[in-house]
Amino acid sequence: MLNKKILVVDDEPEMRELVNLYLRKEGYDVLQAEDGDEALKFLPQFSPHLILLDVMMPKIDGFTLAKQIQEEYIIPIIFLTARGDEWDRIHGLKLGADDYIVKPFSTGELLARVEAVLRRTSNHANQLQDNRQNFGSISFELKSRKAFCYEKPLSLTLKEYELLLFLATHKSQVFSREHLLEKIWGIDYTGSERTVDTHIKTLRLKLDAAANSIQTVWGVGYKFEAEM
């Protein structure tokens, strides 16, 4: 079995090296990034199983970077930071982080939390069905979070995938923009309902011949009708 891969994002070289040393001794493959820009560049080629992410960094802070990552990828995140006040911990967890470790920390604490998150996410993935769910011309592989249209893979962002899957699994049900925002983006999302319209427009473009699977119900919202 291949070693689990971990991306460590921290602007302090000494901290990166220390965490790298701890993790490599336990058999993990580790890649280091000194800031958010470098982390985003590494993600497609490295495909980590877990990200250890500092909060206070130049260019892009950790909270902002986490939101950007979660728009495109499904990767567990542990915040690793000196900011230990309650607001920061709650904010980090609300963003979807899987854990929050405050510096300074012990080797045992770091490794235990890394192992716990990896075990939890691995168990969750194993519980998902391997078989596809089919909705006419559109199908989903739940475990790998892949979507297909007429058997051709779709290149979707995380939110596009979640929105399409939600609509497909609630066939013929009409959902308002407000309802979709709450279900897909969460109750704490502060953006405009136009976000839903933008994502629907992009999805239809990507679905191409199956674009009519997502139908507009004027004055109400959107629904999914499977096309064969």
Sine and cosine of phi, psi and omega as CSV:
sin_phi,cos_phi,sin_psi,cos_psi,sin_omega,cos_omega
0.00,0.00,0.69,-0.72,-0.01,-1.00
-0.94,0.35,0.54,-0.84,0.04,-1.00
-0.91,0.40,0.53,-0.85,0.09,-1.00
-0.93,0.36,0.62,-0.78,-0.04,-1.00
-0.96,-0.27,0.73,-0.69,-0.04,-1.00
-0.80,-0.60,0.76,-0.66,0.07,-1.00
-0.98,-0.18,0.83,-0.55,0.01,-1.00
-0.97,-0.26,0.88,-0.48,-0.04,-1.00
-0.90,-0.44,0.94,-0.34,-0.05,-1.00
-0.36,-0.93,0.67,-0.74,-0.03,-1.00
-0.99,0.12,-0.07,1.00,0.02,-1.00
-0.99,-0.13,0.93,-0.37,-0.04,-1.00
-0.84,0.54,-0.63,0.78,-0.04,-1.00
-0.91,0.43,-0.65,0.76,0.01,-1.00
-0.92,0.39,-0.68,0.73,0.02,-1.00
-0.86,0.51,-0.70,0.71,-0.02,-1.00
-0.91,0.41,-0.62,0.79,0.00,-1.00
-0.90,0.43,-0.74,0.67,0.01,-1.00
-0.90,0.43,-0.65,0.76,0.05,-1.00
-0.85,0.53,-0.69,0.72,0.00,-1.00
-0.89,0.46,-0.73,0.68,0.00,-1.00
-0.85,0.52,-0.74,0.68,-0.11,-0.99
-0.95,0.32,-0.66,0.75,-0.02,-1.00
-0.91,0.41,-0.53,0.85,0.06,-1.00
-0.90,0.44,-0.43,0.90,0.02,-1.00
-1.00,-0.05,0.06,1.00,0.09,-1.00
1.00,-0.08,0.13,0.99,0.02,-1.00
-0.99,0.17,0.52,-0.86,0.19,-0.98
-1.00,0.04,0.79,-0.62,-0.12,-0.99
-0.82,-0.57,0.69,-0.73,0.14,-0.99
-0.82,-0.57,0.66,-0.75,-0.05,-1.00
-0.95,-0.33,0.63,-0.77,0.10,-0.99
-0.78,-0.63,0.69,-0.72,-0.08,-1.00
-1.00,0.02,-0.22,0.98,0.04,-1.00
-0.34,-0.94,0.04,-1.00,-0.06,-1.00
-0.90,0.43,-0.63,0.78,0.00,-1.00
-0.87,0.50,-0.69,0.72,0.00,-1.00
-0.92,0.39,-0.61,0.79,0.02,-1.00
-0.88,0.47,-0.71,0.70,0.00,-1.00
-0.90,0.45,-0.54,0.84,0.03,-1.00
-0.94,0.34,-0.59,0.81,-0.05,-1.00
-0.97,0.23,-0.50,0.87,-0.18,-0.98
-0.81,0.59,-0.76,0.65,-0.05,-1.00
-0.89,0.46,-0.58,0.81,-0.07,-1.00
-1.00,0.05,-0.48,0.88,-0.07,-1.00
-1.00,-0.02,-0.55,0.83,0.00,-1.00
0.74,0.67,0.90,0.43,-0.05,-1.00
-0.94,0.35,0.42,-0.91,0.11,-0.99
-1.00,0.08,-0.29,0.96,-0.07,-1.00
-0.37,-0.93,0.55,-0.83,0.08,-1.00
-0.86,-0.51,0.79,-0.62,0.16,-0.99
-0.99,-0.17,0.88,-0.47,-0.25,-0.97
-0.80,-0.60,0.85,-0.52,0.10,-1.00
-0.96,0.28,0.45,-0.89,0.00,-1.00
-1.00,-0.01,-0.76,0.65,-0.09,-1.00
-1.00,0.02,0.99,-0.13,0.01,-1.00
-0.69,-0.72,0.43,-0.90,0.08,-1.00
-0.95,0.30,0.23,-0.97,0.04,-1.00
0.94,0.35,-0.95,0.33,0.01,-1.00
-0.78,-0.62,0.85,-0.52,0.03,-1.00
-0.96,0.28,0.29,-0.96,-0.10,-0.99
-0.88,0.48,-0.62,0.78,0.00,-1.00
-0.90,0.44,-0.70,0.71,0.02,-1.00
-0.90,0.43,-0.67,0.74,0.00,-1.00
-0.89,0.46,-0.65,0.76,0.00,-1.00
-0.87,0.50,-0.68,0.74,0.01,-1.00
-0.89,0.45,-0.65,0.76,0.02,-1.00
-0.91,0.42,-0.68,0.73,-0.01,-1.00
-0.89,0.47,-0.69,0.72,-0.08,-1.00
-0.95,0.31,-0.25,0.97,0.11,-0.99
-0.96,0.28,-0.43,0.91,-0.12,-0.99
-0.89,-0.45,-0.43,0.90,-0.15,-0.99
-0.75,-0.67,0.36,-0.93,0.09,-1.00
-0.92,-0.40,1.00,0.07,-0.07,-1.00
-0.71,-0.70,0.79,-0.62,0.06,-1.00
-0.90,0.43,0.56,-0.83,-0.05,-1.00
-0.79,-0.62,0.72,-0.69,0.17,-0.99
-0.90,-0.43,0.86,-0.52,0.10,-1.00
-0.97,0.24,0.71,-0.70,-0.03,-1.00
-0.81,-0.59,0.98,-0.21,-0.22,-0.97
-0.45,-0.89,0.35,-0.94,0.06,-1.00
-0.99,0.12,-0.18,0.98,-0.01,-1.00
-0.99,0.11,0.98,-0.19,-0.12,-0.99
-0.93,-0.36,0.16,0.99,-0.01,-1.00
-0.95,0.33,0.32,-0.95,-0.14,-0.99
-0.87,0.50,-0.66,0.75,-0.04,-1.00
-0.86,0.51,-0.70,0.71,-0.02,-1.00
-0.89,0.45,-0.67,0.74,0.00,-1.00
-0.89,0.45,-0.72,0.69,-0.01,-1.00
-0.90,0.43,-0.68,0.73,-0.01,-1.00
-0.88,0.47,-0.69,0.72,0.02,-1.00
-0.88,0.47,-0.67,0.74,0.01,-1.00
-0.94,0.34,-0.58,0.81,0.05,-1.00
-0.91,0.41,-0.49,0.87,0.04,-1.00
-0.94,0.35,-0.20,0.98,0.01,-1.00
0.95,-0.32,0.12,0.99,0.04,-1.00
-0.90,0.44,0.51,-0.86,-0.03,-1.00
-1.00,0.03,-0.32,0.95,0.04,-1.00
-0.24,-0.97,0.16,-0.99,-0.08,-1.00
-0.56,-0.83,0.93,-0.36,-0.03,-1.00
-0.94,-0.34,0.78,-0.62,-0.04,-1.00
-0.99,-0.11,0.74,-0.67,0.10,-1.00
-0.98,0.22,0.57,-0.82,-0.10,1.00
-0.97,0.23,0.43,-0.90,-0.03,-1.00
-0.70,-0.71,0.31,-0.95,0.03,-1.00
-1.00,-0.03,0.35,-0.94,0.06,-1.00
-0.85,0.52,-0.69,0.73,-0.04,-1.00
-0.88,0.47,-0.67,0.74,0.00,-1.00
-0.90,0.44,-0.72,0.69,-0.01,-1.00
-0.85,0.52,-0.78,0.62,-0.06,-1.00
-0.91,0.42,-0.61,0.79,0.00,-1.00
-0.91,0.42,-0.66,0.75,-0.03,-1.00
-0.95,0.31,-0.62,0.78,0.07,-1.00
-0.87,0.49,-0.74,0.67,-0.01,-1.00
-0.88,0.47,-0.66,0.75,-0.03,-1.00
-0.90,0.44,-0.69,0.72,0.00,-1.00
-0.91,0.41,-0.70,0.72,0.01,-1.00
-0.90,0.44,-0.63,0.77,0.02,-1.00
-0.92,0.39,-0.68,0.73,-0.02,-1.00
-0.91,0.42,-0.71,0.71,-0.01,-1.00
-0.94,0.35,-0.55,0.83,0.03,-1.00
-0.93,0.38,-0.68,0.74,0.03,-1.00
-0.89,0.45,-0.62,0.78,0.01,-1.00
-0.90,0.44,-0.68,0.73,0.01,-1.00
-0.90,0.44,-0.62,0.78,-0.03,-1.00
-0.93,0.37,-0.41,0.91,0.00,-1.00
-0.98,0.20,-0.32,0.95,0.01,-1.00
-0.97,0.25,0.47,-0.88,-0.03,-1.00
-0.94,0.33,0.64,-0.77,0.09,-1.00
-0.98,0.22,-0.55,0.83,-0.07,-1.00
-0.95,0.33,0.44,-0.90,0.03,-1.00
-0.97,0.26,0.44,-0.90,0.24,-0.97
-0.97,-0.26,0.79,-0.61,-0.09,-1.00
-0.94,-0.34,0.69,-0.73,0.04,-1.00
-0.72,-0.70,0.98,0.19,-0.07,-1.00
0.92,0.39,-0.83,-0.56,-0.03,-1.00
-0.98,0.19,-0.14,0.99,-0.06,-1.00
-0.94,-0.34,0.70,-0.72,0.01,-1.00
-0.66,-0.75,0.33,-0.94,-0.05,-1.00
-0.74,-0.68,0.64,-0.77,0.22,-0.97
-0.97,-0.23,0.96,-0.27,-0.14,-0.99
-0.92,0.40,-0.61,0.79,-0.07,-1.00
-0.92,0.39,-0.68,0.74,-0.03,-1.00
-1.00,-0.04,-0.09,1.00,-0.03,-1.00
0.83,0.56,0.77,0.64,0.06,-1.00
-0.91,-0.42,0.54,-0.84,0.03,-1.00
-0.83,-0.55,0.51,-0.86,-0.05,-1.00
-0.71,-0.70,0.53,-0.85,0.09,-1.00
-0.76,-0.64,0.86,-0.50,-0.13,-0.99
0.77,0.64,0.67,0.75,0.05,-1.00
0.95,0.32,0.04,1.00,0.05,-1.00
-0.99,-0.13,0.73,-0.68,-0.03,-1.00
-0.90,0.44,0.63,-0.77,0.05,-1.00
-0.99,-0.15,0.68,-0.74,0.06,-1.00
-1.00,-0.06,1.00,-0.09,-0.09,-1.00
-0.90,-0.45,0.54,-0.84,0.20,-0.98
-0.96,0.28,0.18,-0.98,0.00,-1.00
-0.86,0.51,-0.72,0.69,-0.03,-1.00
-0.92,0.39,-0.62,0.79,0.05,-1.00
-0.88,0.47,-0.69,0.72,0.02,-1.00
-0.88,0.48,-0.75,0.66,-0.05,-1.00
-0.90,0.43,-0.62,0.78,0.01,-1.00
-0.92,0.40,-0.71,0.70,0.00,-1.00
-0.91,0.42,-0.68,0.73,0.00,-1.00
-0.90,0.43,-0.67,0.74,0.00,-1.00
-0.88,0.48,-0.73,0.68,0.00,-1.00
-0.90,0.44,-0.68,0.73,-0.05,-1.00
-0.90,0.43,-0.62,0.78,-0.03,-1.00
-0.98,0.19,-0.05,1.00,0.09,-1.00
-0.82,-0.57,0.78,0.62,-0.07,-1.00
-0.76,0.65,0.71,-0.70,0.08,-1.00
0.95,0.30,-0.07,1.00,0.04,-1.00
-1.00,0.08,0.69,-0.73,-0.02,-1.00
-1.00,-0.08,0.75,-0.66,-0.01,-1.00
-0.84,-0.55,0.70,-0.71,0.06,-1.00
-0.96,0.28,0.29,-0.96,0.06,-1.00
-0.87,0.50,-0.65,0.76,0.00,-1.00
-0.88,0.48,-0.68,0.73,0.00,-1.00
-0.90,0.44,-0.69,0.72,-0.01,-1.00
-0.91,0.41,-0.62,0.78,0.06,-1.00
-0.86,0.51,-0.71,0.71,-0.03,-1.00
-0.91,0.41,-0.66,0.75,-0.06,-1.00
-0.95,0.30,-0.64,0.77,-0.12,-0.99
-0.99,-0.13,-0.65,0.76,-0.05,-1.00
-0.99,-0.15,-0.30,0.96,0.04,-1.00
0.99,-0.12,0.38,-0.93,-0.09,-1.00
-0.94,0.35,-0.33,0.95,-0.02,-1.00
-1.00,0.03,-0.04,1.00,-0.03,-1.00
-0.92,0.40,0.73,-0.68,-0.09,-1.00
-0.93,-0.36,0.09,1.00,-0.02,-1.00
-0.98,0.20,-0.04,-1.00,-0.05,-1.00
-0.99,0.13,0.43,-0.90,0.09,-1.00
-0.90,0.43,-0.28,0.96,0.06,-1.00
-0.88,0.47,-0.36,0.93,0.06,-1.00
-0.83,0.55,-0.66,0.75,0.01,-1.00
-0.89,0.46,-0.72,0.69,-0.01,-1.00
-0.86,0.51,-0.67,0.74,-0.01,-1.00
-0.89,0.45,-0.69,0.72,0.00,-1.00
-0.93,0.37,-0.61,0.79,0.05,-1.00
-0.89,0.45,-0.70,0.72,0.01,-1.00
-0.86,0.50,-0.71,0.71,0.00,-1.00
-0.91,0.41,-0.66,0.75,0.03,-1.00
-0.87,0.50,-0.70,0.72,0.00,-1.00
-0.88,0.48,-0.63,0.78,0.05,-1.00
-0.89,0.46,-0.67,0.75,-0.03,-1.00
-0.96,0.29,-0.52,0.85,0.02,-1.00
-0.96,0.27,-0.38,0.92,0.08,-1.00
0.82,0.58,-0.95,-0.32,-0.08,-1.00
-0.89,0.45,-0.36,0.93,-0.01,-1.00
-0.98,-0.20,0.31,0.95,-0.06,-1.00
-0.85,0.53,-0.52,0.86,-0.03,-1.00
-0.95,0.31,-0.05,1.00,0.09,-1.00
-0.89,0.46,-0.52,0.86,0.06,-1.00
-0.99,-0.17,0.92,-0.40,-0.10,-0.99
-0.94,-0.35,0.60,-0.80,0.06,-1.00
-1.00,0.01,0.77,-0.64,0.12,-0.99
-0.96,-0.28,0.98,-0.21,-0.16,-0.99
-0.85,0.53,0.75,-0.66,0.01,-1.00
0.99,0.13,-0.08,1.00,-0.03,-1.00
-0.83,-0.55,-0.89,0.45,-0.05,-1.00
0.21,-0.98,-0.77,-0.63,-0.09,-1.00
-0.70,-0.71,0.41,-0.91,0.11,-0.99
-0.55,-0.83,0.25,-0.97,0.01,-1.00
-0.92,-0.38,0.74,-0.67,0.12,-0.99
-0.77,-0.64,0.87,-0.50,-0.08,-1.00
-0.92,0.39,0.72,-0.70,0.10,-0.99
-0.97,-0.26,0.70,-0.72,-0.01,-1.00
-1.00,0.00,0.00,0.00,0.00,0.00
